[in-house]
Amino acid sequence: GLIFYDTKVTVMNRVLNATVQRTADHAAPEITLDPLEIVGGEIRSSENSYFCQAARQLGCVPSSQLCVKLASGGDPTYAFNIRFTGEEVHGTSGSFRHFLWQVCKELQSSSLSLLLLCPSSAVNKNKGKYILTPSPITYAEEQLFHFFGQLLGIAIRADVPLPLDLLPSFWKTLVGEPLDPDVDLQEADILTYNYVKKFENINDETELEALCAEIASQHLAMESPDCPNKPCCKFTYLSLTGEEVELCPRGRHIPVGWENKDVYAAAIRSLRMRELQTPECMTAVRAGLGSIIPLQLLTTLTPLEMELRTCGLPYINLEFLKAHTMYQVGLMETDQHIEFFWSALEMFTQEELCKFIKFACNQERIPFTCPCKDGGPDTAHVPPYPMKIAPPDGAAGR
């Protein structure tokens, strides 16, 4: 936290360029994707998704082939080239950017089960934010988490921000920062946070009975074995994936009482914290990321900085875009139609601006830093900078 973000990025970029493993004389790996597999926007099975199609084909490519030089001037070197079946696309930039955009859409949809919408979304807190799905993973799923980690590293090297909306707890775990049992639980699952707090703040047995009665009305509690009509809770709780789990051995048979209510609350909290850390999944993600960029770099970054470097900012700053726009021969910033153009963009919502950026350069977000922003000796422009506005191709007319 004592070092400026730009300084960290400079160091990071030097290290990334010093760890390049695929040189210019090596051909880039190529994968072929079939857009018809995902036609209509509805993916019939996760195996048809771009994510799984790419994971299968890149599974046999050594990760060293994906460690490329950072972008500097013109189009960057991409980790791999993409050919779409039945489509003729000129250049590699557009299809690579489109691929990353499509993959992020798939990851944050029901077609893939690697990410899970955080429960707080249900009550409009952290709406649309995701966490890693916390469940025991198969070997095939481990390979997919590994590929997800590789994609994070590939996006960092290509400087193409990923439109991923992940909770801070994901970035904390990724950079190795401990989670806060209060703050992170509240962000991810405010209903469980409030439930735990109720048990922690009870002052007497009457309140405990009232609370158990309230929970019984929501079908979470059973009747007490001692007094059949008296409701009580057992040492079980629902996991993030919706299964009822025992919080201790034989938890289904242990009622919650005045003596053990704090133990019960602590057990629920620790269940959720384990689920948020998802050690198995995160190990696979970090292994994938570490095959593309040195993991030691993460020790200098805060969780927010890691998110900025990987995903950029989720909104478009028009002033920043204006400062990085070039007008080609015959056009000037003061031309009436150019002024109309910027006035129109100023009326766009953020969602519309993202669509405009997607239309212009096939990615929804623009990098947080631009190599040309200081006008220093390294004034290399990296797509999507500068945005170029050209005169019309046809004859002059209305």
C-alpha positions in Angstrom: 0.0 0.0 0.0 3.0 2.3 0.2 3.9 2.2 -3.5 2.0 4.1 -6.2 -0.1 2.0 -8.6 1.8 3.4 -11.7 5.1 2.4 -10.1 3.9 -1.1 -9.5 2.7 -1.4 -13.1 6.1 -0.2 -14.4 7.9 -2.8 -12.4 5.3 -5.5 -13.4 5.7 -4.6 -17.1 9.5 -4.9 -16.9 9.2 -8.3 -15.2 6.6 -9.5 -17.8 8.8 -8.5 -20.7 11.8 -10.2 -19.0 9.8 -13.5 -18.7 8.7 -13.7 -22.4 9.0 -17.3 -23.6 7.6 -17.1 -27.1 9.8 -15.1 -29.4 8.9 -13.4 -32.7 10.3 -16.3 -34.7 7.8 -18.8 -33.2 4.4 -19.1 -34.7 1.5 -18.4 -32.4 -0.6 -21.4 -31.5 -4.0 -21.4 -33.3 -7.3 -22.6 -32.2 -10.5 -23.0 -34.2 -13.9 -22.1 -32.7 -17.2 -23.0 -34.2 -19.7 -20.1 -33.7 -22.6 -22.3 -34.7 -22.1 -24.2 -31.5 -23.4 -21.2 -29.6 -25.9 -19.9 -32.2 -28.9 -18.1 -30.8 -27.0 -17.0 -27.7 -28.3 -20.1 -25.8 -25.5 -22.7 -25.3 -27.1 -26.1 -25.4 -24.3 -27.7 -23.4 -21.3 -26.2 -21.6 -18.9 -28.3 -23.8 -20.0 -26.2 -26.8 -19.1 -22.9 -25.1 -16.1 -20.9 -26.5 -14.5 -21.4 -23.1 -14.6 -25.2 -23.2 -13.7 -25.3 -26.9 -10.6 -23.2 -26.2 -9.7 -25.1 -23.0 -9.7 -28.4 -24.9 -7.5 -27.1 -27.7 -5.1 -25.1 -25.6 -4.8 -28.0 -23.1 -2.1 -29.6 -25.3 -0.2 -26.3 -25.9 2.8 -25.7 -23.5 2.1 -22.7 -21.4 5.5 -21.2 -22.4 4.0 -20.6 -25.8 1.4 -18.3 -24.3 3.9 -16.0 -22.5 4.3 -13.2 -25.0 5.7 -9.7 -25.0 3.5 -6.8 -23.7 1.8 -4.6 -26.2 3.9 -1.6 -27.4 2.9 0.2 -30.6 0.4 -1.2 -33.1 -1.4 -4.4 -32.3 -0.1 -6.5 -29.4 1.2 -10.0 -29.8 -1.6 -12.3 -28.7 -1.1 -15.5 -26.8 -2.9 -17.4 -29.5 -4.7 -16.8 -32.8 -8.3 -17.6 -33.3 -10.0 -18.9 -36.5 -13.7 -18.9 -36.6 -15.2 -21.8 -38.7 -16.8 -20.4 -41.9 -15.7 -16.8 -41.3 -13.0 -14.8 -43.0 -11.6 -12.3 -40.5 -8.7 -10.0 -41.4 -6.0 -9.7 -38.7 -6.0 -11.3 -35.3 -7.0 -8.5 -33.0 -10.8 -8.4 -33.4 -11.4 -12.1 -33.1 -9.1 -12.3 -30.0 -10.9 -9.4 -28.3 -14.3 -10.9 -29.2 -13.3 -14.3 -27.8 -12.3 -12.8 -24.4 -15.6 -10.8 -24.3 -17.7 -13.9 -25.2 -15.8 -16.1 -22.7 -16.5 -13.6 -19.8 -20.2 -13.6 -20.8 -20.2 -17.5 -20.6 -18.5 -17.5 -17.3 -21.1 -15.2 -15.8 -24.1 -17.1 -17.2 -25.8 -20.4 -16.3 -24.0 -22.2 -19.2 -20.8 -22.8 -17.1 -20.8 -23.6 -13.4 -17.3 -22.3 -12.4 -18.7 -19.0 -11.0 -21.7 -18.5 -8.7 -23.8 -15.4 -8.3 -23.2 -14.1 -4.8 -26.2 -14.6 -2.5 -26.3 -10.9 -1.5 -27.3 -10.2 -5.1 -30.8 -11.6 -4.2 -31.3 -8.6 -1.9 -29.8 -6.0 -4.3 -26.4 -5.8 -2.6 -23.4 -6.4 -4.9 -25.9 -7.1 -7.7 -24.3 -9.1 -10.5 -21.1 -10.0 -8.6 -19.7 -13.5 -8.8 -17.6 -15.8 -6.6 -15.9 -19.1 -7.4 -18.4 -22.0 -7.0 -17.5 -23.7 -3.7 -17.8 -27.4 -4.2 -15.5 -30.4 -4.5 -14.1 -30.4 -8.0 -13.5 -33.2 -10.5 -10.3 -33.4 -12.5 -12.1 -32.0 -15.6 -13.3 -29.0 -13.5 -9.8 -28.5 -12.1 -8.6 -28.2 -15.7 -11.2 -25.6 -16.4 -10.3 -23.5 -13.3 -6.6 -23.8 -14.5 -7.6 -22.4 -17.9 -9.6 -19.6 -16.2 -6.4 -18.7 -14.3 -4.4 -18.8 -17.6 -7.0 -16.4 -19.2 -6.4 -13.9 -16.4 -2.7 -13.9 -17.1 -3.2 -13.8 -20.9 -5.5 -10.7 -20.5 -2.8 -9.0 -18.4 -0.1 -9.7 -21.1 -2.4 -8.5 -23.9 -3.7 -5.5 -21.9 -7.3 -6.3 -22.8 -9.4 -5.8 -19.7 -11.9 -8.6 -19.0 -15.5 -7.6 -18.3 -15.6 -9.8 -15.2 -17.6 -8.7 -12.1 -16.0 -10.7 -9.2 -16.4 -9.9 -5.5 -13.4 -8.4 -3.6 -13.1 -11.7 -1.7 -12.0 -13.4 -5.0 -9.2 -10.9 -5.6 -8.2 -11.0 -1.9 -7.8 -14.8 -2.0 -6.0 -14.6 -5.4 -3.3 -12.2 -4.1 -3.0 -14.1 -0.8 -4.7 -11.6 1.5 -6.7 -13.0 4.4 -10.5 -12.5 4.3 -12.3 -10.4 6.9 -14.9 -12.6 8.6 -17.2 -9.6 9.0 -16.8 -7.4 5.9 -16.4 -10.2 3.4 -19.2 -12.3 4.8 -21.5 -9.3 4.7 -20.5 -8.5 1.0 -21.0 -12.1 -0.2 -24.0 -13.2 1.8 -25.8 -10.6 3.9 -28.6 -12.9 4.8 -26.3 -15.3 6.5 -24.4 -12.4 8.1 -27.6 -11.1 9.6 -28.6 -14.6 10.7 -25.3 -15.1 12.5 -25.6 -11.7 14.2 -29.0 -12.5 15.6 -27.6 -15.6 17.4 -24.5 -13.6 18.6 -26.7 -10.8 20.0 -29.2 -12.8 22.0 -29.4 -11.8 25.6 -31.5 -14.6 27.2 -33.2 -17.9 26.6 -36.6 -16.3 25.9 -35.1 -14.4 23.0 -33.5 -17.6 21.8 -36.9 -19.4 21.8 -38.5 -16.5 19.9 -35.7 -16.6 17.3 -36.1 -20.4 16.9 -39.8 -19.9 16.5 -39.2 -17.3 13.8 -36.8 -19.6 12.0 -39.3 -22.5 12.4 -41.9 -20.4 10.5 -39.3 -20.3 7.7 -38.9 -24.1 7.7 -35.3 -24.0 8.9 -35.9 -25.4 12.4 -37.3 -28.6 13.9 -39.1 -29.4 17.1 -37.1 -29.9 20.3 -36.7 -33.6 21.2 -37.4 -32.7 24.9 -40.5 -30.6 24.4 -42.3 -31.7 21.2 -44.1 -28.4 20.6 -41.0 -26.2 21.2 -39.1 -25.3 18.0 -35.3 -25.5 17.9 -32.5 -25.3 15.4 -30.0 -28.1 14.7 -26.3 -27.9 13.9 -26.9 -27.8 10.1 -27.0 -25.0 7.6 -27.4 -24.5 3.8 -24.2 -24.3 1.8 -23.8 -21.7 -0.9 -24.7 -24.3 -3.5 -28.0 -25.0 -1.6 -27.3 -28.3 0.1 -27.9 -28.8 3.8 -24.6 -29.6 5.6 -23.8 -30.7 9.1 -21.7 -28.1 11.0 -20.2 -30.8 13.2 -20.2 -34.6 13.3 -23.9 -35.8 13.8 -25.0 -32.1 13.6 -28.5 -33.1 12.5 -29.1 -34.6 15.9 -27.6 -31.7 18.0 -30.1 -29.0 19.0 -29.0 -25.4 19.4 -29.5 -24.2 23.0 -28.4 -21.4 25.2 -25.1 -23.1 26.0 -23.9 -23.7 22.5 -25.6 -20.9 20.4 -22.2 -19.1 20.1 -20.6 -22.3 18.8 -23.4 -22.6 16.3 -23.0 -19.0 15.1 -19.2 -19.4 14.8 -19.6 -22.7 12.9 -21.9 -21.1 10.3 -19.4 -18.2 9.9 -16.5 -20.5 9.4 -18.5 -22.6 6.9 -19.1 -19.5 4.7 -15.5 -18.3 5.0 -14.2 -21.7 3.9 -16.6 -21.5 0.9 -15.5 -18.0 0.0 -11.8 -19.1 0.0 -12.6 -22.2 -2.0 -9.0 -23.6 -1.6 -9.3 -26.3 -4.2 -10.6 -24.1 -7.0 -8.3 -21.2 -6.1 -5.2 -23.4 -6.1 -6.1 -24.4 -9.7 -6.7 -20.8 -10.7 -3.4 -19.6 -9.2 -1.6 -22.5 -10.9 -3.0 -21.4 -14.3 -2.2 -17.8 -13.6 1.3 -18.7 -12.5 1.9 -20.5 -15.8 1.5 -17.2 -17.6 2.9 -14.5 -15.2 5.2 -14.9 -12.2 3.0 -15.2 -9.1 5.6 -13.3 -7.0 4.2 -10.1 -8.7 0.9 -10.5 -6.8 2.7 -9.8 -3.5 3.1 -6.2 -4.5 -0.5 -5.6 -5.6 -3.5 -4.9 -3.4 -6.7 -6.9 -4.3 -8.2 -3.7 -6.0 -5.0 -3.1 -8.0 -5.0 -6.7 -9.2 -8.7 -6.2 -10.3 -7.8 -3.0 -12.1 -4.9 -4.6 -13.9 -7.0 -7.6 -15.0 -10.4 -6.1 -15.5 -9.9 -2.3 -15.9 -12.7 0.0 -14.8 -16.3 -1.0 -15.4 -17.2 2.4 -16.7 -16.0 4.5 -19.7 -14.4 7.9 -19.0 -15.2 10.1 -22.0 -12.6 12.7 -21.3 -10.0 10.0 -21.2 -11.3 8.6 -24.5 -11.2 12.2 -26.1 -7.6 12.6 -25.0 -6.7 9.4 -26.8 -8.5 10.0 -30.1 -6.8 10.7 -33.4 -8.4 12.6 -36.3 -7.2 11.4 -39.7 -6.2 13.7 -42.6 -8.9 16.2 -43.4 -10.7 16.1 -40.1 -10.4 18.4 -37.0 -11.8 18.3 -33.5 -13.7 21.5 -34.3 -15.6 20.1 -37.3 -19.4 20.3 -36.7 -20.1 16.6 -37.2 -17.2 15.7 -34.8 -18.7 18.0 -32.2 -22.1 16.3 -32.8 -20.4 12.9 -32.4 -19.0 13.8 -28.9 -22.3 15.5 -27.9 -24.2 12.3 -28.8 -21.7 10.1 -26.8 -22.2 12.5 -23.8 -25.9 11.6 -23.8 -25.1 7.8 -23.7 -25.7 5.8 -20.6 -22.7 3.8 -19.3 -24.3 0.6 -20.8 -24.6 2.3 -24.2 -21.0 3.6 -24.0 -19.8 0.0 -23.3 -21.7 -1.1 -26.4 -20.1 1.7 -28.4 -16.6 0.6 -27.3 -17.5 -3.0 -28.1 -18.6 -1.8 -31.6 -15.4 0.2 -32.1 -12.8 -2.3 -30.9 -14.5 -5.5 -29.9 -14.0 -5.1 -26.1 -16.3 -3.5 -23.6 -13.7 -2.0 -21.3 -10.6 0.2 -21.9 -7.4 -0.3 -19.9 -7.0 1.7 -16.8 -3.6 3.1 -17.8 -2.4 4.1 -21.3 1.3 3.9 -22.2 0.9 7.1 -24.2 -0.8 9.2 -21.5 2.3 11.0 -20.3 3.7 11.8 -23.7 7.1 10.6 -22.6 9.7 8.9 -24.7 7.6 5.7 -24.7 4.6 7.2 -26.6 3.6 3.8 -28.0 -0.1 3.6 -28.7 -1.7 0.4 -27.8 -5.2 -0.6 -29.0 -7.8 0.5 -28.2 -5.8 3.7 -28.1 -5.9 5.9 -30.0 -9.4 5.8 -31.2 -9.1 6.8 -34.9 -11.8 8.8 -36.6 -11.5 8.7 -40.4 -13.2 10.8 -43.2 -15.9 9.0 -45.2 -14.7 6.7 -48.0 -17.3 7.7 -50.6 -17.7 10.9 -52.5 -18.6 14.1 -50.6 -22.4 14.5 -50.0 -25.0 14.9 -47.4 
